[in-house]
Amino acid sequence: MFDVRTVEAGACCEQERDSADGAMSMTARRRRAFQRQACLLSVLAAFSLGLALGVFVPLIGISQAASKGSIVVDGSPEQEPQQPALQALHHPAHQMPHFPTIDDIRSADDGPRGRYASVSFIAEEKLTGEGEDVLFHPKLEVDGFVERKLPSPAASIVQQMLAGSSKMAQAAVPERRESRASKFDDAEREEGEGVIRDGIYWGPSVERALPDGFDQRQSESWARYLHEAEVERLEIGCGRMQNRLLVFRDGTRACARYRQNTDQIQGELFSFYLGHLLNLTNLAPSAASIIDPEARLWAAATEELAGAQWKPTKPVVITKWIGNLEPAGIPQPFRPLERHLNRFDVRNITEGLDRPRDGVRRLLLDRLGPARDGPAATPATPSSSTSALPSQPPTPEVLERLVELAQWSDLIVFDYLIANLDRVVNNLYNFQWNADIMAAPAHNLARQTDSALLVFLDNESGLLHGYRLLKKYEAYHGLLLDNLCVFRRSTVRALEALRDASVGQRLNALFERTTTAQIRDVLPPLPEKSVKILVDRIDRVLGQVQKCRETFADR
């Protein structure tokens, strides 16, 4: 039988639980409703604050600029602003930026040195692609150098050099700083010489501070050394899977580049010859050789040659090992894709106007205003003091930056001439997928820690393989060249000499003089088709020089 009291007690418990669950459910609903209301109020408050900041603050800034001063707009002189920080705050952030090209500057209504002349372009845009396959997909690693052609456990040539010299580099840091400071101090003691000459060339103070690098004498010495040297062993390294690090009997090291076809061997060798004709000292000494187990050079390493699967009679390029290297990044003026490097950008760097000041990057529109020491308020003109570089020599810190940029001006010209795919074009192409790629170290580029020399490594895609892909990548090749308007005078003179003479004949003459008949039997000269493309690209570079001369040269 059922106990009636037990049943009644159970019913009461059920009722209490139902009421408790109902109360908890009501509490949860109220809490969620309160949270939704709080979130809505927060969004409304943030929207109201943003609206206030976006509307009223610029209006206050405009009213203050109108009452206390103004800027020069489209060449019309007005009073100077008293709050440049506020102007810099709302000018780039609330307007769609326009990045002028050199053609914009030349065609401006207010003359070649109008409103764009001294503006510091600091914004970035993504480079849109055409939906084609990705050329490279490097990963952003600490080392910054990633093999992207053939999967291989071996590190790239730059990684090998960096790894082999890391300890030496750490020990050489004090000497590096001391040597750089002494060189820059020597240049600073020269009075009355600017950093820009004739509006488009690096001046004497920068030229004197450039590192020595590898001249013709060192290249010839390396070629003579290889005629007498003996390879003791081959080690895995120097980039691609079949490349090898050579260790000679006297301890000297070198990187040997081996390929199944001759295109990349020709590209590496003739790119080195072209750098020689341009008087560039940033390319490590290189020479061609033939795999011959019976030759003195290879006789002691025949077993390792077989282990590396190097076939006899194949050509290789042997490049001298360069120590004390560190990764080299892309300088700030070249990271935004539409940023110019011209005499005005150099002036901004020299005066420290390209750096953030008080947390806000200072724009240079006010620099286009009237000269402060002049009696009349007239717009800036090419002959005014506002467009001239300072007569005082730059500080050592600034000079170090200019020395890097001067080497980059040679690098941009050189890579355009040979259509190098493996350096900056790699970063530019991948920028459309990775906005941070321009902050990564440049491929196949390193800096010598004890001299600040930039070393242009791995130029095997130049002059042949890169030329075959011009239709796809020419836009990236010309991107930096179109915005470059400061050159080394020696490089421009060498280009003019190559235009007047037959560059193909000179390159092949170097090839004949520096190689043996055995090498020339298996390694052909530079094809005539490549020579014609190179001539066209030389004319293209000299055309850019002329355009810059018409726009920025002193008059």
Disulfide bonds with the S-S distance in Angstrom:
Cys238-Cys255 1.94
Cys485-Cys548 1.90
